[in-house]
Amino acid sequence: MIDLGAALPTALSRLKKLPDGAELELLTFKRDRGVAIRKTGHLFEVREFGYRDETATEDAAGLKKRLKVILKREFPRSNKVHVLEREAGG
């Protein structure tokens, strides 16, 4: 678990290192809301679940802005965030 303030920079740095097809998830303490980001080449598939259930595709430039908005919406009272990495195909 990491602090919510460190979630965005941590997620962006880990996403740069992930292989294609791998996924990074940011989840609330109860793990009932969050965001999953799947790396596909130079694009990222962003799946938000919890208050809203949406999926969008972003490039690296738009990813930071979208994640910032999603973190405010899905983690309004959270102080800590679970960060999970899933390998491609698993």
MARLUMTOR-28197 format. One record per residue: residue in three letters; y, x, z negated of N, C-alpha, C in turn. Coordinates in steps of 0.2 Angstrom, whole numbers, padded with zeros to 4 digits, always signed. Layout:
BEGIN
ALAYXZYXZYXZ...
end
This chain:
BEGIN
MET-0006+0004+0000+0000+0000+0000+0006+0004+0000ILE+0011+0002+0004+0018+0006+0004+0023+0001+0002ASP+0029+0004+0001+0035+0000+0000+0037-0003+0006LEU+0040-0009+0005+0042-0013+0011+0048-0009+0015GLY+0052-0006+0012+0057-0002+0015+0055+0004+0019ALA+0049+0006+0018+0046+0012+0022+0041+0009+0027ALA+0040+0002+0027+0035-0001+0032+0037+0001+0039LEU+0043+0000+0041+0045+0000+0048+0045+0007+0050PRO+0048+0012+0047+0047+0019+0049+0039+0022+0049THR+0036+0020+0044+0029+0021+0044+0025+0018+0050ALA+0026+0012+0051+0022+0009+0057+0024+0012+0063LEU+0030+0013+0065+0032+0016+0071+0029+0023+0072SER+0029+0027+0066+0026+0034+0067+0019+0034+0068ARG+0015+0029+0065+0008+0029+0066+0006+0026+0072LEU+0010+0021+0075+0009+0019+0082+0009+0024+0087LYS+0014+0029+0086+0014+0034+0091+0008+0038+0092LYS+0004+0039+0086-0002+0043+0086-0008+0039+0087LEU-0008+0032+0088-0014+0028+0089-0016+0029+0096PRO-0023+0029+0097-0025+0029+0104-0025+0022+0107ASP-0025+0022+0114-0025+0015+0117-0030+0010+0115GLY-0028+0004+0114-0033-0001+0111-0033-0001+0104ALA-0031+0003+0100-0031+0003+0093-0026-0002+0090GLU-0026-0004+0084-0022-0009+0081-0020-0007+0074LEU-0013-0008+0073-0011-0007+0066-0008-0014+0063GLU-0010-0015+0057-0009-0022+0054-0004-0020+0048LEU+0001-0024+0047+0005-0024+0041+0004-0031+0038LEU+0001-0031+0032+0000-0037+0028+0003-0038+0021THR+0004-0044+0019+0007-0046+0013+0002-0044+0007PHE+0004-0044+0001-0001-0042-0004-0007-0047-0004LYS-0006-0053-0003-0012-0058-0003-0016-0058+0004ARG-0013-0054+0009-0016-0053+0015-0016-0060+0019ASP-0012-0064+0018-0012-0071+0021-0007-0071+0027ARG-0002-0067+0027+0003-0066+0032+0004-0059+0034GLY+0007-0058+0040+0008-0052+0043+0009-0051+0050VAL+0008-0045+0052+0009-0043+0059+0004-0038+0061ALA+0001-0039+0067-0004-0034+0070-0001-0032+0077ILE-0001-0025+0078+0002-0022+0084-0004-0018+0087ARG-0005-0020+0093-0011-0017+0097-0007-0013+0103LYS-0009-0006+0103-0006-0002+0108-0010-0002+0114THR-0007-0004+0120-0010-0004+0126-0006+0000+0131GLY-0008+0006+0132-0004+0011+0137+0003+0012+0134HIS+0008+0011+0138+0015+0012+0135+0018+0005+0132LEU+0014+0000+0132+0016-0007+0129+0013-0008+0123PHE+0016-0013+0119+0013-0015+0112+0012-0022+0112GLU+0006-0025+0110+0005-0032+0109+0007-0034+0102VAL+0012-0038+0101+0014-0039+0094+0011-0046+0092ARG+0007-0047+0087+0005-0054+0085+0007-0055+0078GLU+0011-0060+0077+0014-0062+0071+0010-0068+0068PHE+0008-0068+0062+0004-0073+0059+0006-0075+0052GLY+0007-0081+0050+0009-0083+0044+0014-0089+0044TYR+0021-0087+0043+0025-0093+0044+0026-0095+0052ARG+0025-0090+0056+0025-0092+0063+0019-0088+0066ASP+0016-0091+0071+0010-0088+0075+0012-0087+0082GLU+0014-0081+0083+0017-0079+0090+0014-0073+0092THR+0014-0072+0099+0011-0066+0102+0016-0064+0107ALA+0018-0057+0107+0023-0055+0112+0021-0048+0114THR+0024-0046+0120+0022-0039+0122+0029-0035+0123GLU+0029-0030+0120+0035-0026+0120+0034-0019+0122ASP+0039-0015+0124+0039-0008+0126+0041-0005+0119ALA+0042+0002+0119+0043+0006+0113+0050+0004+0111ALA+0055+0003+0116+0062+0002+0114+0063-0005+0110GLY+0060-0010+0113+0060-0017+0110+0056-0018+0104LEU+0051-0013+0102+0047-0014+0097+0050-0014+0090LYS+0055-0009+0089+0058-0008+0083+0062-0014+0081LYS+0066-0017+0086+0070-0023+0084+0065-0029+0083ARG+0060-0030+0086+0056-0036+0085+0052-0035+0078LEU+0050-0029+0076+0047-0028+0070+0052-0029+0064LYS+0058-0027+0065+0063-0028+0060+0064-0035+0058VAL+0064-0039+0064+0065-0047+0063+0059-0050+0060ILE+0053-0048+0062+0047-0050+0059+0046-0049+0052LEU+0047-0043+0050+0046-0040+0043+0051-0045+0039LYS+0057-0046+0041+0061-0050+0037+0059-0057+0036ARG+0056-0060+0041+0053-0067+0041+0046-0068+0037GLU+0042-0063+0039+0035-0064+0036+0034-0061+0029PHE+0039-0056+0027+0039-0053+0020+0045-0054+0016PRO+0047-0061+0015+0054-0062+0012+0054-0060+0005ARG+0049-0060+0001+0049-0058-0006+0044-0053-0008SER+0042-0049-0003+0037-0044-0004+0040-0037-0006ASN+0037-0034-0010+0040-0027-0011+0035-0022-0009LYS+0028-0024-0008+0023-0019-0006+0020-0022+0000VAL+0017-0018+0005+0014-0020+0011+0008-0016+0012HIS+0002-0020+0014-0004-0016+0016-0003-0014+0023VAL-0006-0008+0024-0006-0005+0031-0013-0003+0033LEU-0015-0007+0038-0022-0005+0040-0022-0003+0047GLU-0027+0002+0049-0027+0004+0056-0035+0002+0058ARG-0035-0001+0064-0042-0002+0067-0042+0001+0073GLU-0048+0004+0074-0050+0008+0080-0051+0003+0086ALA-0050+0006+0092-0051+0002+0098-0058-0001+0098GLY-0058-0008+0100-0065-0011+0100-0068-0013+0093GLY-0065-0011+0088-0068-0013+0081-0063-0016+0077
end
